[in-house]
Amino acid sequence: MASGRIVVITGASGGLGQALVAAFASQGDTVVRQSRSADRGDVTGDLTSDADVEVLVDSLVAIHGRVDVLVNNSADQMIGEAGPFDAHRWMQMLDATLLSAVRLTTLMVPHMPPGSSVVNVSSVAATQAFAVAAPYAASKAALEAFTRSLSLDLGPRGVRANAVAPGLIERDGLAAAWPEGHASWTASTPRGSIVSAEEVACAARFLASPEASGVSGVVLVVDAGWSASARLP
């Protein structure tokens, strides 16, 4: 069995996923990266597939014996699509963004000892309205509700559940690709800049830390104060 904490991070190949991996690894944790692609993660599998998730959990337990931190970061990132959403698109979003976390957490919890922690990655879209983003927003809102209920269900086991809700996350080329939106978000933050992936990752790491042992059922907004600002519509 590996020493130190065993941390599983889903959606580890994206920008935020990589920042999460770096944040936990910097503390000496053994980080297991999940990705759909074999060349981008330590474990692979489609989190919308019951069979794939069962194989993933079985392999993790066989190697490490337990999981101390589960970070559910995987999601369908397609938002801002033009045109109406049909029921099929809603189901795709719900499965990839909400049910993937439910599916993996349900099978992982029996292998999480007291003192373990689940951290779900939500979004400010769960509580703030955005045009043509209803399926994504609804999925993230449901993920936050799941987090709060999970904290009650897992409390007797000594396992905590929390979530981080990032705002717009800075990345290379974002300002050039979306100049109006980037400028608006930036101007609406008290400090005059949007959050970095590293800042969101550090917040997630805190929620999973022993220093946050009294925190459970909380959604921590990480948006540089954007949601508290007096934004114009």
C-alpha positions as CSV (number, residue, x, y, z in Angstrom):
1,M,0.0,0.0,0.0
2,A,1.3,3.5,-0.9
3,S,2.3,5.8,1.9
4,G,0.7,9.2,2.5
5,R,-2.7,10.2,1.2
6,I,-4.1,8.6,-2.0
7,V,-5.9,11.3,-4.0
8,V,-8.0,10.5,-7.1
9,I,-8.7,13.4,-9.4
10,T,-11.0,13.0,-12.4
11,G,-10.8,15.1,-15.5
12,A,-7.1,15.4,-14.7
13,S,-5.9,16.3,-18.3
14,G,-7.6,19.7,-18.5
15,G,-6.3,23.0,-17.3
16,L,-8.0,22.9,-13.9
17,G,-7.3,19.2,-13.6
18,Q,-3.6,19.7,-14.1
19,A,-3.6,22.4,-11.5
20,L,-5.4,20.1,-9.1
21,V,-2.8,17.4,-9.6
22,A,0.0,19.8,-9.0
23,A,-1.6,21.3,-5.9
24,F,-2.0,17.9,-4.2
25,A,1.2,16.5,-5.4
26,S,3.1,19.4,-3.9
27,Q,2.1,18.2,-0.5
28,G,3.5,14.8,-1.1
29,D,0.2,13.1,-1.8
30,T,0.1,10.2,-4.2
31,V,-2.1,11.5,-7.0
32,V,-4.0,9.2,-9.3
33,R,-5.1,11.0,-12.5
34,Q,-8.3,9.8,-14.3
35,S,-8.8,10.6,-17.9
36,R,-10.6,9.0,-20.9
37,S,-7.2,8.9,-22.8
38,A,-4.6,6.4,-21.7
39,D,-1.8,8.8,-22.5
40,R,-3.3,11.6,-20.3
41,G,-4.0,9.8,-17.1
42,D,-2.9,7.0,-14.7
43,V,-6.3,5.4,-14.9
44,T,-8.7,5.5,-17.8
45,G,-12.4,5.0,-18.2
46,D,-15.7,6.6,-19.3
47,L,-17.3,7.9,-16.1
48,T,-20.7,7.7,-17.8
49,S,-20.3,3.9,-18.0
50,D,-21.2,1.8,-14.9
51,A,-18.9,-0.9,-16.2
52,D,-15.9,1.4,-16.7
53,V,-16.3,2.9,-13.2
54,E,-16.5,-0.5,-11.6
55,V,-13.2,-1.5,-13.3
56,L,-11.6,1.8,-12.4
57,V,-12.5,1.5,-8.7
58,D,-11.5,-2.2,-8.5
59,S,-8.1,-1.4,-10.0
60,L,-7.5,1.6,-7.7
61,V,-8.3,-0.5,-4.6
62,A,-6.2,-3.4,-5.8
63,I,-3.2,-1.1,-6.1
64,H,-3.6,1.4,-3.3
65,G,-6.0,-0.4,-0.9
66,R,-8.0,2.8,-0.2
67,V,-8.8,6.4,-1.3
68,D,-8.3,9.3,1.0
69,V,-9.4,12.2,-1.2
70,L,-11.8,12.0,-4.3
71,V,-11.9,15.2,-6.4
72,N,-14.8,15.0,-8.9
73,N,-13.6,17.4,-11.6
74,S,-14.8,15.7,-14.7
75,A,-17.6,17.5,-16.6
76,D,-19.1,18.3,-20.0
77,Q,-17.6,21.7,-20.6
78,M,-19.8,22.7,-23.6
79,I,-21.7,25.8,-22.7
80,G,-22.8,28.8,-24.7
81,E,-24.1,26.7,-27.5
82,A,-26.5,28.5,-29.9
83,G,-30.1,27.2,-30.4
84,P,-32.4,25.2,-28.2
85,F,-31.3,22.2,-26.2
86,D,-33.1,19.0,-26.7
87,A,-33.7,16.2,-24.2
88,H,-30.8,14.2,-25.5
89,R,-28.4,17.1,-24.9
90,W,-29.7,17.5,-21.4
91,M,-29.1,13.9,-20.6
92,Q,-25.6,14.0,-22.0
93,M,-24.8,17.0,-19.8
94,L,-26.4,15.5,-16.7
95,D,-24.6,12.2,-17.2
96,A,-21.2,13.7,-17.7
97,T,-21.4,16.5,-15.1
98,L,-23.6,15.1,-12.3
99,L,-24.1,11.4,-12.6
100,S,-20.4,10.7,-13.3
101,A,-19.6,12.1,-9.9
102,V,-22.5,10.2,-8.2
103,R,-21.5,7.0,-9.9
104,L,-17.9,7.2,-8.9
105,T,-18.4,8.5,-5.4
106,T,-21.0,5.7,-4.7
107,L,-18.5,3.0,-5.5
108,M,-15.5,4.8,-3.9
109,V,-17.0,5.6,-0.5
110,P,-16.7,2.0,0.9
111,H,-13.0,2.3,0.3
112,M,-12.6,5.7,2.0
113,P,-11.5,5.5,5.7
114,P,-12.5,8.0,8.4
115,G,-10.8,11.3,7.8
116,S,-11.3,11.1,4.0
117,S,-12.8,13.8,1.9
118,V,-14.8,14.3,-1.3
119,V,-14.5,17.5,-3.2
120,N,-16.8,18.2,-6.1
121,V,-16.0,20.9,-8.6
122,S,-19.1,23.0,-9.3
123,S,-19.4,26.5,-10.9
124,V,-20.8,29.9,-10.2
125,A,-23.2,29.0,-13.0
126,A,-25.1,26.9,-10.4
127,T,-26.4,30.0,-8.8
128,Q,-25.9,32.8,-11.4
129,A,-27.9,32.8,-14.6
130,F,-26.1,32.7,-18.0
131,A,-27.7,32.6,-21.4
132,V,-27.7,29.3,-23.3
133,A,-26.2,27.4,-20.4
134,A,-29.2,25.9,-18.8
135,P,-28.1,22.2,-18.9
136,Y,-24.7,23.0,-17.5
137,A,-26.1,25.3,-14.8
138,A,-28.7,22.7,-13.8
139,S,-26.1,20.0,-13.7
140,K,-23.8,22.0,-11.4
141,A,-26.7,23.1,-9.2
142,A,-27.7,19.4,-8.8
143,L,-24.0,18.6,-8.0
144,E,-24.1,21.2,-5.2
145,A,-27.3,19.7,-3.8
146,F,-25.7,16.2,-4.0
147,T,-22.7,17.6,-2.1
148,R,-24.8,18.9,0.8
149,S,-26.8,15.7,1.1
150,L,-23.6,13.6,0.8
151,S,-22.1,15.5,3.7
152,L,-25.0,14.2,5.9
153,D,-24.8,10.7,4.6
154,L,-21.1,10.3,5.0
155,G,-20.7,12.2,8.3
156,P,-21.3,9.1,10.5
157,R,-18.4,7.5,8.6
158,G,-16.1,10.3,9.4
159,V,-15.9,11.4,5.7
160,R,-16.5,15.0,4.6
161,A,-18.0,16.3,1.4
162,N,-17.6,19.8,0.0
163,A,-17.5,21.7,-3.3
164,V,-15.6,24.5,-4.9
165,A,-17.5,26.8,-7.4
166,P,-15.1,28.6,-9.7
167,G,-15.9,31.6,-11.7
168,L,-14.3,32.2,-15.1
169,I,-10.8,30.7,-15.0
170,E,-7.9,32.4,-16.7
171,R,-6.1,30.5,-19.4
172,D,-3.7,31.2,-22.3
173,G,-5.5,32.8,-25.2
174,L,-8.8,33.4,-23.4
175,A,-8.7,37.2,-23.6
176,A,-8.0,37.0,-27.3
177,A,-10.7,34.4,-28.0
178,W,-13.4,36.1,-25.9
179,P,-12.3,39.8,-25.5
180,E,-15.7,41.2,-24.5
181,G,-16.5,38.5,-21.9
182,H,-13.0,38.4,-20.5
183,A,-13.0,42.2,-20.1
184,S,-16.4,42.2,-18.5
185,W,-15.5,39.5,-16.0
186,T,-12.2,41.2,-15.2
187,A,-13.8,44.6,-14.6
188,S,-16.4,43.0,-12.3
189,T,-13.9,41.5,-9.8
190,P,-12.8,43.7,-6.9
191,R,-9.1,43.0,-7.6
192,G,-9.4,43.5,-11.4
193,S,-8.5,40.0,-12.5
194,I,-10.2,36.7,-12.8
195,V,-9.1,33.6,-10.9
196,S,-6.3,31.2,-12.0
197,A,-6.6,27.4,-12.1
198,E,-4.0,27.3,-9.3
199,E,-6.2,29.4,-7.0
200,V,-9.1,27.1,-7.5
201,A,-6.9,24.1,-7.0
202,C,-5.6,25.5,-3.7
203,A,-9.1,26.0,-2.4
204,A,-10.0,22.4,-3.3
205,R,-6.8,21.3,-1.5
206,F,-7.8,23.3,1.6
207,L,-11.2,21.7,1.7
208,A,-9.6,18.2,1.7
209,S,-7.0,19.2,4.3
210,P,-7.0,18.3,8.0
211,E,-7.2,22.1,8.7
212,A,-10.7,22.0,7.2
213,S,-11.8,19.1,9.4
214,G,-14.8,21.2,10.7
215,V,-16.0,22.0,7.2
216,S,-18.6,19.8,5.5
217,G,-21.5,20.4,3.2
218,V,-20.1,23.7,2.0
219,V,-19.8,25.2,-1.5
220,L,-16.8,27.5,-1.5
221,V,-17.0,30.1,-4.3
222,V,-13.7,30.9,-5.9
223,D,-14.3,33.8,-8.3
224,A,-12.1,36.7,-7.1
225,G,-15.3,38.4,-5.8
226,W,-17.1,38.4,-9.1
227,S,-20.4,37.1,-7.6
228,A,-20.3,39.8,-4.9
229,S,-19.9,42.7,-7.3
230,A,-22.6,45.0,-8.6
231,R,-22.6,43.8,-12.1
232,L,-24.6,45.3,-14.9
233,P,-26.8,42.9,-16.9
